[in-house]
Amino acid sequence: MIFRKTAVFVLAVLLFGCRTSPVPPEVLEAVLQEQDLWRAGASLLAGQEHAAYTRSLNSARRTLDAENLKLGWFRDYGRVRRDFQAALGAGKALGSKVRSIVAVKTSSLAETAAAVRRRLQTLDGLTLALVERGEARKQLAQASILLSEADGLTKQAKFDEAAAKLDSASTLAAQAERSVVSYIARYLDPAQVRAWKNAADETIADSRKRGVTALIVSKLERRLSVYKNGEIIRTYDVGLGFNGLADKRHSGDNATPEGRYTIIRKIPFSLYYMFLLIHHPNGEDS
């Protein structure tokens, strides 16, 4: 009877005195860290460092798996803890590098976007001032959409896609700029400017000689000057059509004609209040 009581006591010691050691908390920390790094795009932004981190984490997990194969009271998670601490350290360094890369790329793309945005704003104001509604306006609208898309991609850390959108927006801005320069090139041509000045001088001289009223319209300045007997008596601001600065080529192109014209009829009531009908086209128009 005594022997039996001793055996029961020893068995109780084995059952209640040798509980399984708990898994180190670093294991769960590593799982959460791995998810954070994946969401941050670590594999894309820092490929080499991410590969080294993955090797460290996989090695720690193999150590854990090997330890878990043992009976509960024989498990020792000391090495498991050390391996996962090493993996967490590698993950922390990787996270720091990713944040640094993200900051640099975000800043760089933000500067590029700001430059493109300034260029678009300048061209937008210029095309509106020139009353240009042609290809340049379409290009500016497309570039503006691409710029917004690039901003969204940057926030998602899709930097390569964002950079591609910005490149396309910049290209469209350059095309719009060339369109605008081409649009106003005639106003920068010395020969054309001299021809316009000569026409204005002849009209003023004719007003002085014949004692009649003459109207001089500067399309670029959007200014109408009234001359009587060769002397300016009043000026007015004027508006142009949607394609007003262009040289008129055909009916319906919305361009304002250029040349010397005679007013052949006054229409006191019209859609535009008072309307002056000019002799256009005349013999000088080709």
C-alpha positions as CSV (number, residue, x, y, z in Angstrom):
1,M,0.0,0.0,0.0
2,I,2.8,2.3,0.8
3,F,4.4,1.7,-2.7
4,R,1.2,2.6,-4.5
5,K,0.8,5.9,-2.7
6,T,4.4,6.9,-3.6
7,A,3.8,6.1,-7.3
8,V,0.7,8.2,-7.4
9,F,2.6,11.1,-5.9
10,V,5.4,10.9,-8.4
11,L,3.0,10.7,-11.3
12,A,1.2,13.8,-10.0
13,V,4.6,15.6,-10.0
14,L,5.1,14.6,-13.6
15,L,1.7,15.7,-14.7
16,F,1.4,19.0,-12.8
17,G,5.0,20.1,-12.5
18,C,6.0,20.0,-16.2
19,R,3.7,22.3,-18.1
20,T,4.5,23.4,-21.7
21,S,6.4,26.7,-22.0
22,P,4.4,29.5,-23.8
23,V,5.4,30.6,-27.3
24,P,7.4,33.8,-27.1
25,P,5.4,37.0,-27.9
26,E,8.0,37.8,-30.6
27,V,6.3,35.3,-32.8
28,L,3.1,37.3,-33.0
29,E,5.0,40.5,-33.3
30,A,6.8,39.1,-36.3
31,V,3.5,38.2,-37.9
32,L,2.2,41.7,-37.5
33,Q,5.4,43.3,-38.6
34,E,5.4,41.1,-41.8
35,Q,1.9,42.3,-42.6
36,D,2.9,46.0,-42.1
37,L,6.0,45.6,-44.4
38,W,3.9,44.0,-47.1
39,R,1.4,46.8,-47.0
40,A,4.2,49.3,-47.2
41,G,5.5,47.7,-50.4
42,A,8.8,46.7,-48.9
43,S,9.4,43.9,-51.5
44,L,9.1,46.5,-54.3
45,L,10.9,49.4,-52.7
46,A,13.8,47.6,-51.0
47,G,14.1,44.2,-52.7
48,Q,17.5,43.1,-51.4
49,E,16.8,44.2,-47.8
50,H,13.4,42.5,-48.0
51,A,14.9,39.3,-49.2
52,A,17.4,39.2,-46.3
53,Y,14.6,40.0,-43.9
54,T,12.5,37.1,-45.3
55,R,15.4,34.7,-44.9
56,S,15.9,35.7,-41.3
57,L,12.1,35.3,-40.6
58,N,11.9,31.9,-42.4
59,S,14.9,30.7,-40.4
60,A,13.2,31.7,-37.1
61,R,10.0,29.9,-38.2
62,R,12.0,26.8,-38.9
63,T,13.5,26.9,-35.4
64,L,10.0,27.3,-34.0
65,D,8.6,24.4,-36.0
66,A,11.5,22.2,-34.8
67,E,10.9,23.1,-31.2
68,N,7.2,22.5,-31.5
69,L,7.9,18.9,-32.6
70,K,9.1,18.1,-29.1
71,L,6.9,17.1,-26.2
72,G,5.6,20.1,-24.3
73,W,7.8,19.8,-21.2
74,F,11.0,19.3,-23.3
75,R,10.5,22.5,-25.3
76,D,13.0,25.4,-24.8
77,Y,12.0,28.6,-26.7
78,G,15.2,30.4,-25.8
79,R,16.7,30.0,-29.3
80,V,13.3,30.7,-30.9
81,R,13.1,34.0,-29.0
82,R,16.6,35.0,-30.1
83,D,15.9,34.1,-33.8
84,F,12.6,36.0,-33.9
85,Q,14.3,39.0,-32.1
86,A,16.9,39.0,-34.9
87,A,14.1,38.8,-37.5
88,L,12.3,41.7,-35.8
89,G,15.5,43.7,-35.8
90,A,15.9,43.1,-39.6
91,G,12.3,44.0,-40.1
92,K,12.7,47.2,-38.1
93,A,15.7,48.2,-40.2
94,L,13.8,47.3,-43.4
95,G,10.8,49.4,-42.3
96,S,13.1,52.4,-41.6
97,K,14.6,52.1,-45.1
98,V,11.2,51.8,-46.7
99,R,10.0,54.9,-45.0
100,S,13.1,56.8,-46.1
101,I,12.6,55.6,-49.7
102,V,9.0,56.6,-49.6
103,A,9.8,60.0,-48.2
104,V,12.4,60.7,-50.9
105,K,10.2,59.4,-53.8
106,T,7.2,61.3,-52.5
107,S,9.2,64.5,-52.2
108,S,10.7,64.1,-55.7
109,L,7.3,63.3,-57.3
110,A,5.7,66.2,-55.4
111,E,8.3,68.6,-56.8
112,T,7.8,67.3,-60.3
113,A,4.1,67.5,-60.0
114,A,4.3,71.1,-58.6
115,A,6.4,72.1,-61.6
116,V,4.0,70.5,-64.1
117,R,1.1,72.1,-62.2
118,R,2.7,75.6,-62.4
119,R,3.3,75.1,-66.1
120,L,-0.3,74.0,-66.7
121,Q,-1.6,77.0,-64.7
122,T,0.5,79.4,-66.7
123,L,-0.6,77.9,-70.0
124,D,-4.2,77.7,-68.9
125,G,-4.3,81.4,-68.1
126,L,-2.5,82.2,-71.3
127,T,-4.9,80.2,-73.5
128,L,-7.9,81.8,-71.8
129,A,-6.4,85.3,-72.3
130,L,-5.7,84.5,-75.9
131,V,-9.2,83.0,-76.3
132,E,-7.7,79.8,-77.7
133,R,-10.1,76.9,-77.7
134,G,-8.2,74.6,-80.0
135,E,-5.8,71.7,-79.5
136,A,-3.8,73.4,-76.6
137,R,-6.9,73.5,-74.4
138,K,-7.6,69.8,-75.0
139,Q,-4.0,69.0,-74.2
140,L,-4.1,71.0,-71.0
141,A,-7.3,69.2,-69.9
142,Q,-5.7,65.8,-70.5
143,A,-2.6,66.8,-68.7
144,S,-4.6,68.0,-65.7
145,I,-6.4,64.6,-65.5
146,L,-3.0,62.8,-65.6
147,L,-1.7,65.1,-62.9
148,S,-4.6,64.2,-60.6
149,E,-4.1,60.5,-61.3
150,A,-0.4,60.8,-60.5
151,D,-1.2,62.4,-57.1
152,G,-3.5,59.5,-56.2
153,L,-0.8,56.9,-57.2
154,T,1.8,58.7,-55.2
155,K,-0.4,58.5,-52.1
156,Q,-0.7,54.7,-52.8
157,A,3.1,54.5,-53.0
158,K,2.8,53.4,-56.6
159,F,5.7,55.5,-57.6
160,D,6.7,54.1,-60.9
161,E,3.1,54.4,-62.2
162,A,2.9,58.0,-60.8
163,A,6.1,58.9,-62.5
164,A,4.8,57.6,-65.8
165,K,1.6,59.7,-65.4
166,L,3.7,62.8,-64.7
167,D,5.9,62.2,-67.7
168,S,2.8,62.0,-69.9
169,A,1.4,65.2,-68.3
170,S,4.7,67.0,-68.9
171,T,4.7,65.9,-72.5
172,L,1.2,67.2,-73.0
173,A,2.1,70.5,-71.4
174,A,5.1,70.8,-73.8
175,Q,2.8,70.1,-76.7
176,A,0.3,72.7,-75.5
177,E,3.1,75.2,-75.1
178,R,4.2,74.7,-78.7
179,S,0.6,75.1,-79.8
180,V,0.3,78.4,-78.0
181,V,3.6,79.7,-79.4
182,S,2.5,78.7,-82.9
183,Y,-0.8,80.4,-82.3
184,I,0.7,83.8,-81.4
185,A,3.8,83.4,-83.7
186,R,2.4,86.0,-86.1
187,Y,2.3,88.6,-83.4
188,L,6.1,88.1,-82.8
189,D,7.0,88.3,-86.5
190,P,8.6,91.8,-87.2
191,A,7.4,91.8,-90.8
192,Q,3.8,91.1,-89.8
193,V,3.9,93.7,-87.1
194,R,5.2,96.3,-89.6
195,A,2.4,95.4,-92.0
196,W,-0.2,95.9,-89.3
197,K,1.4,99.2,-88.2
198,N,1.4,100.5,-91.8
199,A,-2.2,99.6,-92.2
200,A,-3.1,101.4,-89.0
201,D,-1.1,104.5,-90.0
202,E,-2.7,104.6,-93.4
203,T,-6.2,104.4,-91.8
204,I,-5.4,107.2,-89.4
205,A,-4.0,109.3,-92.3
206,D,-7.1,108.7,-94.3
207,S,-9.2,109.8,-91.4
208,R,-7.3,113.0,-91.2
209,K,-7.4,113.6,-95.0
210,R,-11.1,112.9,-95.5
211,G,-12.3,114.1,-92.1
212,V,-14.0,110.8,-91.3
213,T,-14.2,108.6,-88.3
214,A,-11.9,105.5,-88.3
215,L,-11.9,102.5,-85.9
216,I,-8.6,100.8,-85.1
217,V,-8.9,97.4,-83.4
218,S,-5.8,95.8,-81.8
219,K,-6.6,92.1,-81.5
220,L,-3.7,91.3,-79.2
221,E,-4.5,94.2,-76.9
222,R,-8.3,93.8,-77.3
223,R,-8.6,97.5,-77.6
224,L,-10.7,99.6,-80.0
225,S,-9.5,103.1,-80.7
226,V,-11.8,105.7,-82.3
227,Y,-10.1,108.4,-84.5
228,K,-11.8,111.5,-85.8
229,N,-9.9,113.8,-88.2
230,G,-6.9,111.7,-87.5
231,E,-7.0,112.3,-83.8
232,I,-7.9,109.7,-81.2
233,I,-11.0,110.6,-79.2
234,R,-11.9,107.4,-77.3
235,T,-10.9,103.9,-76.6
236,Y,-12.9,100.8,-75.6
237,D,-12.1,97.3,-74.5
238,V,-13.4,94.6,-76.9
239,G,-14.0,90.9,-76.9
240,L,-13.0,88.4,-79.6
241,G,-14.4,85.1,-80.7
242,F,-13.3,81.7,-79.4
243,N,-10.6,81.7,-82.1
244,G,-10.3,85.5,-82.3
245,L,-6.5,85.9,-82.5
246,A,-6.1,83.5,-85.4
247,D,-6.0,84.8,-89.0
248,K,-9.4,84.3,-90.5
249,R,-9.4,81.7,-93.3
250,H,-13.0,80.7,-93.9
251,S,-16.5,81.3,-92.6
252,G,-17.3,79.7,-89.3
253,D,-13.7,79.5,-88.0
254,N,-14.5,82.0,-85.3
255,A,-11.4,84.1,-86.2
256,T,-11.5,87.9,-86.3
257,P,-10.6,89.1,-89.8
258,E,-7.6,91.3,-90.3
259,G,-7.2,94.1,-92.8
260,R,-8.8,97.5,-93.7
261,Y,-12.5,97.4,-94.2
262,T,-15.3,99.8,-94.9
263,I,-18.4,99.9,-92.7
264,I,-21.2,99.4,-95.2
265,R,-24.1,99.2,-92.8
266,K,-25.1,100.1,-89.3
267,I,-27.6,97.8,-87.6
268,P,-28.9,99.5,-84.4
269,F,-30.7,96.4,-83.0
270,S,-29.1,93.0,-83.1
271,L,-28.0,90.1,-80.8
272,Y,-25.0,92.3,-79.9
273,Y,-26.9,95.5,-79.3
274,M,-25.5,97.6,-82.2
275,F,-23.9,95.9,-85.1
276,L,-21.5,97.3,-87.8
277,L,-21.5,95.3,-91.0
278,I,-18.1,95.5,-92.8
279,H,-17.1,94.9,-96.3
280,H,-15.6,91.4,-95.8
281,P,-14.0,89.8,-97.6
282,N,-12.7,92.6,-99.8
283,G,-10.1,92.6,-102.6
284,E,-7.2,92.4,-100.2
285,D,-8.4,89.1,-98.6
286,S,-7.2,86.0,-100.3
